[in-house]
């Protein structure tokens, strides 16, 4: 409950305050958001399966964001930024959908 | 056979090569969650992390919302500039037509007593209507062409080469003067394409395309279908559903081509 309120509060603050990243980091924001969503869905599934641990959540969120941004950045340097970005999005997408399916099963028993 | 090796090989699952997909979906719930002990739930920590995620998402959304009106404004400004440039270009063409008329009057006055000049002027007068230097009126045919009805879906639209084929076909059929959407054709006319729009003399056309040709109506109607252009358009109509319609016209008026002008002049010795 606390987490959901925090998320909505964060989104509202983000829209209102319009925080801007340094220009160099702005292209990596979308991939960071997808990586953060993966950590979020994983956390929610862990909560529903009663194995949630805050340290794992924070570490998974931070490392996901950093590694995803790093992979895309390296890709940009060597010239395959778009392809690596696609690969990262594909893998994160599969994980998000797997977690979402498990959440659906837990919530609706269907 | 080495028994240890055989045992190890048997222990490997059959779908070993599918490991990537299996791992991705099995580890979707981070294994660290199951292994974590003791399990703590310090909600302030979670709240902080979630707040950061929310800020990222909100910031991205705000960025998009902010960029949209700016892009719209930029687009409108570009459209305005294009329209202004087109209006300026039209004004210039008007001025060219006026100046040509004035020049003609001046040259008539200056060469009034010169019989050689009169002969040359006679030749020029004969060639003017044919080359496009002068507006002409007369009977002829009108070819109206348009994209296929489902052009959005099938992409069957008229392109510059189609117009060129039609024009060449009409010349071959015996047309004496041709204009496309009001732009008179001369030997200096370029029918090309810029992006999605067909351009005649670098002026973009909008559909439907109206090609007017002055000449003997019945002869043109009879001869056009068997020319290369006529065959091309019959093929387009049949296979791509491009709409085209060739009909006689009692009286057509084609303006002069303002793009023609004197390029080389020499002072008479």
Interface residues (C-beta under 8 A of the other chain):
Chain A: X2 X3 X5 X6 X7 X8 X9 X10 X11 X12 X13 X14 X15 X16 X17 X18 X19 X20 X21 X29 X30 X32 X33 X36 X37 X39 X40 X42 X43 X45 X46 X49 X51 X52 X53 X54 X55 X56 X57 X58 X59 X60 X61 X62 X91 X94 X95 X98 X99 X102
Chain B: X21 X24 X25 X27 X28 X29 X30 X32 X33 X34 X36 X39 X40 X41 X42 X43 X45 X46 X47 X48 X49 X50 X51 X52 X53 X54 X55 X56 X57 X58 X59 X60 X61 X62 X63 X65 X66
